[in-house]
Every structure is written in C-alpha cells, then in structure tokens.
Amino acid sequence: MTKKEKVSFIREKLNELYGEAPCTLEYQDPFHLIVAAQLAAQCTDARVNLVTPALFARFPDAKAFAEADILELERLIHSTGFYHNKAKNLKRCGEVLLTQYGGVVPETMEELLSLPGVGRKIANLVIGDVFGKPAIVVDTHCKRITKLLGLTKETDPPKVEKDLVKIIPPEYSALFCHQIVEHGRNLCIARRPRCADCPLAVVCDFAIKGQKQTKKERA
C-alpha cells in the first residue's frame, strides 16, 4: 500500500469517526483565532475558551490589543500560563497588524509569519480555517500520530508538514488536521493508545508492529 492509498483509507475512517470536525478554539474573526491560538501554547483549548470571552469583550480587535495596558492584558490571560511572554507578543501582534496591515489579518504564509507570536502552526491554522486554503497544521497530535501511522519519519514540524503536503489531498488538509486532533484525544492517546479499538490499526505501522511483537511473544 502506498502512502497515498493509506491516506485514502485513513480519510474514510476518520470521516466516519469525526465527520466535519471543527477547530476546538472558539473565535469570531481571524484576529481572534490568532489570539486564541497563541494563548493555547502549553495550555488546553478548553481553558483558552474560558478566557477569551472576557478578553475579547475588553480588547475586541488589533487596535485595542495594540493600545492595551500590558498589566491588564496579563491579568486577563494569566490562567493560560506563560502570560508575560504571551501578553507581550499579543500586544506587539496588534501593533504590527495595525501599522503594517491596517488592522486586517493577511492571507499569505510570509505575511502571517511576520506577526509576533505567529509560527507556521498558527499561520497554517488561519490559512486553512479562515481563508479555506490548503494547509497542514502540525501540532503535537499531528506530529505524533502521523509518525505512528507511518506517514512520515520526521519529528521536526516543518519536515513533517513537507512530507504530509505530498500525500494529503489539498482540499482535505485542514479537516484532516482537526480529525487527527480528535483522534489523539479519543483513541490514539499519548502513552496509552487504544490500538485494539482503533479502525486505523490495520494500516498503522505502530499498531502492526505491536501485533507482530505480541504474536512473537506468544509463540
């Protein structure tokens, strides 16, 4: 089975399991997604979703963040962790958007990467979810699970992304990443993957290796 054939099988099974899996960060516009995604670093999406309503009520747009009092910003995002650095990046992000892009979130990778606190993961999230363009978001779930499946041997996110771009259909790329997140939370759980319950096990390098090892031990 080629990697593209494997992806076709995986797509069918993930569609059955999770359907149109949405982004688990709640947002109203592109800038809100950038803010929420930055807050989600080393924090759960659930916690971020508890914080952002009050945050966006106080600072609704890039201009408001650019003009924000840093101490007040830190207080509002404190529970997401690393709040000093996050507040600094969010304020600077608002400033750059305001001065260089007229307060409008740009659509290209190069432009998005010019924003403080925005790396390829966040940029791809915005490109895929907001602008509907092909994009692979390599988060911890994607990096771990695609390697277990045998879709990549890489561990460096840009290299993982490069491998996946070659085999994931462009129109499916954004949804694939959301489905993989759901799969990582429900079945392919870090440190205790439920391979026996997983419909992807028949094409998963990790699961197949485990089955062979079990048979060898029983022999």
C-alpha positions in Angstrom: 0.0 0.0 0.0 1.4 3.4 -1.0 1.2 6.3 1.4 -1.5 8.0 -0.7 -3.5 4.8 -0.6 -3.1 4.7 3.1 -4.2 8.3 3.4 -7.3 7.4 1.4 -8.2 4.6 3.9 -7.4 6.9 6.8 -9.6 9.6 5.4 -12.6 7.2 5.0 -12.3 6.0 8.6 -11.7 9.4 10.2 -14.7 10.8 8.3 -16.8 8.0 9.8 -15.5 8.7 13.3 -15.4 12.5 13.4 -17.0 13.9 10.3 -16.6 17.7 9.9 -14.5 18.1 13.0 -14.2 21.8 13.8 -11.4 23.8 15.3 -11.8 23.4 19.0 -10.7 27.0 19.7 -13.7 29.4 19.7 -13.3 32.6 17.7 -15.4 35.2 15.8 -12.8 36.5 13.3 -9.3 35.9 12.0 -7.6 38.0 14.6 -9.4 36.3 17.4 -8.2 33.0 16.1 -4.6 34.2 16.1 -5.0 35.4 19.7 -6.7 32.2 20.9 -4.0 30.0 19.1 -1.2 32.0 20.8 -2.9 31.5 24.2 -3.2 27.8 23.5 0.5 27.3 23.6 1.2 25.0 26.6 -2.5 25.3 27.6 -5.7 23.4 26.8 -8.2 24.7 24.2 -10.9 24.3 26.9 -9.1 26.7 29.2 -8.5 29.2 26.4 -12.2 29.2 25.5 -12.9 30.1 29.1 -10.6 33.1 29.0 -11.3 34.6 25.6 -14.9 35.9 26.1 -13.8 38.4 28.7 -10.6 39.1 26.9 -12.3 40.0 23.6 -15.0 41.9 25.4 -12.2 44.2 26.8 -10.0 44.1 23.7 -12.1 43.3 20.6 -9.6 44.0 17.8 -6.0 44.5 16.8 -6.2 48.3 17.6 -7.4 47.5 21.2 -4.6 45.0 21.7 -2.0 47.5 20.3 -3.2 50.1 22.8 -3.7 47.6 25.7 -2.2 48.1 29.2 0.2 45.2 29.4 -0.6 44.5 33.1 -4.3 44.4 32.4 -3.7 42.0 29.5 -1.5 39.8 31.6 -4.2 39.7 34.3 -6.9 38.6 31.8 -4.8 35.8 30.3 -3.0 34.8 33.5 -4.6 31.3 33.7 -3.3 30.2 30.3 0.3 30.2 31.6 3.4 32.0 30.3 1.3 35.1 30.4 4.2 37.6 30.4 5.5 36.4 27.1 2.0 35.8 25.6 0.9 39.3 26.6 4.0 40.9 25.1 3.5 39.0 21.8 -0.2 39.8 21.6 0.3 43.5 22.1 3.1 43.6 19.5 1.0 41.5 17.2 -1.8 44.1 17.4 0.7 46.8 16.8 2.2 45.2 13.6 -1.3 44.4 12.3 -2.3 47.9 12.8 0.8 49.6 11.3 1.6 47.2 8.5 -1.7 45.7 7.5 -4.3 48.3 8.5 -5.6 46.0 11.3 -6.6 43.3 8.8 -5.2 39.8 9.1 -3.2 38.9 6.0 -3.7 35.7 4.0 -0.2 34.6 3.0 2.3 32.5 5.0 5.0 35.1 4.6 2.9 37.9 5.9 1.4 35.9 8.8 4.9 34.8 9.9 5.8 38.5 10.2 3.4 38.8 13.1 4.9 38.4 16.6 4.0 35.1 18.2 2.9 33.5 14.9 4.7 30.5 13.7 3.9 28.0 10.9 1.4 26.1 13.1 -0.7 29.2 13.8 -0.3 30.5 10.3 -1.5 27.3 8.7 -4.4 27.2 11.1 -5.5 30.6 9.9 -4.8 29.9 6.2 -6.9 26.6 6.4 -9.7 27.6 8.7 -10.2 31.2 7.9 -9.2 31.5 4.3 -10.1 28.0 3.2 -6.8 27.3 1.5 -4.7 24.0 1.7 -2.8 24.0 5.0 -1.3 21.4 7.3 -1.3 22.2 11.0 1.5 20.2 12.6 0.6 20.3 16.3 1.6 17.7 18.9 -1.2 15.3 17.9 -0.4 15.6 14.2 3.3 15.1 14.6 2.9 12.1 16.9 0.1 10.3 15.1 1.3 10.7 11.6 4.6 9.2 12.6 2.9 6.3 14.3 0.8 5.7 11.2 4.0 5.7 9.0 3.1 8.8 7.0 6.4 10.4 8.0 9.6 9.5 9.7 10.3 13.1 10.7 9.9 14.8 14.1 10.7 18.4 13.1 7.3 20.1 12.4 8.3 21.8 9.1 9.7 18.5 7.8 6.6 16.7 8.9 4.5 19.3 7.1 6.6 18.9 4.0 6.0 15.1 4.0 2.3 15.4 4.6 1.7 18.0 1.9 2.9 15.4 -0.7 0.3 12.9 0.3 -2.7 14.6 1.9 -5.3 15.9 -0.7 -5.2 19.7 -0.6 -9.0 20.0 -0.1 -8.8 17.6 2.8 -5.8 19.0 4.6 -7.4 21.4 7.1 -10.1 18.8 8.1 -7.5 16.1 8.3 -5.6 18.0 11.0 -8.8 18.6 13.1 -9.8 15.0 12.8 -6.3 13.9 13.9 -6.6 16.1 17.0 -9.9 14.4 17.8 -8.3 11.0 17.2 -5.4 11.9 19.5 -7.9 12.8 22.3 -10.2 9.9 21.8 -8.3 6.8 20.7 -4.6 7.4 19.8 -3.9 8.8 23.2 -0.3 9.7 24.1 1.4 7.0 26.2 -1.7 4.7 26.1 -3.0 4.4 22.5 -6.1 2.2 22.3 -4.9 0.3 19.2 -7.4 -2.6 19.8 -10.3 -0.1 19.4 -8.8 1.9 16.5 -10.1 1.4 12.9 -6.7 2.7 11.6 -4.8 -0.1 13.3 -4.8 -2.2 10.1 -2.7 0.4 8.3 -0.8 1.8 11.3 2.9 1.0 11.5 2.9 1.2 15.3 -0.1 -1.0 15.8 1.1 -3.6 13.2 4.5 -3.8 14.9 2.8 -4.2 18.2 0.6 -7.1 16.9 3.7 -8.8 15.4 5.6 -8.5 18.7 2.6 -9.9 20.6 2.4 -12.9 18.3 6.1 -13.5 18.6 5.9 -13.4 22.4 3.1 -16.0 22.4 4.9 -18.3 20.0 
